[in-house]
């Protein structure tokens, strides 16, 4: 099957949501603490939380999952494109 854009706004539709903010809230973890404990920069954490970073290294996902005691499926939520 060949994947073709459905519309010119296709690349603006993100089908994966990063749930870092929600997990941090549930566990009462601040960005500063997460950064200090994991070595991930506060700017990277901020970009992830605010949806400004669309690509996340697998090492970062692994570090977050290890620290937050969660699975990648807890951190990443698939949202099907309805259109």
C-alpha positions in Angstrom: 0.0 0.0 0.0 1.3 3.4 -0.9 0.8 6.2 1.7 -0.3 9.4 0.2 -1.3 12.6 1.9 -5.0 13.1 2.3 -4.8 16.9 2.1 -2.2 19.6 2.1 -2.6 19.8 5.9 -1.6 16.2 6.2 1.7 16.8 7.8 0.2 19.1 10.4 -1.9 16.3 11.8 0.0 14.4 14.5 -1.4 11.0 15.2 0.9 10.3 18.2 0.4 12.3 21.4 3.2 12.4 24.0 1.6 12.1 27.4 4.6 13.2 29.5 2.8 16.2 31.1 -0.1 14.0 32.3 2.2 11.3 33.7 4.3 14.0 35.5 1.2 15.5 37.0 0.0 12.0 38.2 3.3 11.3 39.8 3.8 14.9 41.2 7.1 15.3 39.3 8.3 18.7 38.2 10.3 19.3 35.0 13.2 20.5 37.1 13.3 17.3 39.2 12.8 15.1 36.0 15.7 16.9 34.4 18.0 16.6 37.4 17.2 12.9 38.0 17.4 11.8 34.3 20.0 14.1 32.8 17.4 15.2 30.1 17.7 19.0 29.7 14.9 21.1 31.0 14.6 22.7 27.5 14.0 19.2 26.0 11.4 18.3 28.7 9.7 21.7 28.2 9.6 21.2 24.4 8.1 17.7 24.8 5.5 18.9 27.3 4.4 21.8 25.2 4.2 19.8 22.0 7.1 21.7 20.3 9.3 18.6 19.9 7.8 16.1 17.5 10.7 13.7 17.3 12.0 12.1 20.4 15.1 9.9 20.5 14.5 6.3 21.6 17.1 6.8 24.3 15.0 9.6 25.7 11.9 7.5 25.6 13.8 4.7 27.3 15.1 7.0 30.0 11.7 8.5 30.6 10.0 5.1 30.9 12.7 3.8 33.2 12.4 6.8 35.5 8.6 7.1 35.4 8.2 3.3 35.7 6.0 3.1 32.7 5.8 1.5 29.3 6.2 3.4 26.0 2.5 2.8 25.4 1.8 4.8 28.6 3.9 7.7 27.3 2.8 7.6 23.7 -0.9 7.7 22.7 -1.9 6.8 19.2 -4.8 8.9 17.9 -6.3 7.7 14.7 -6.9 10.2 11.9 -10.6 10.4 11.5 -10.5 12.1 8.1 
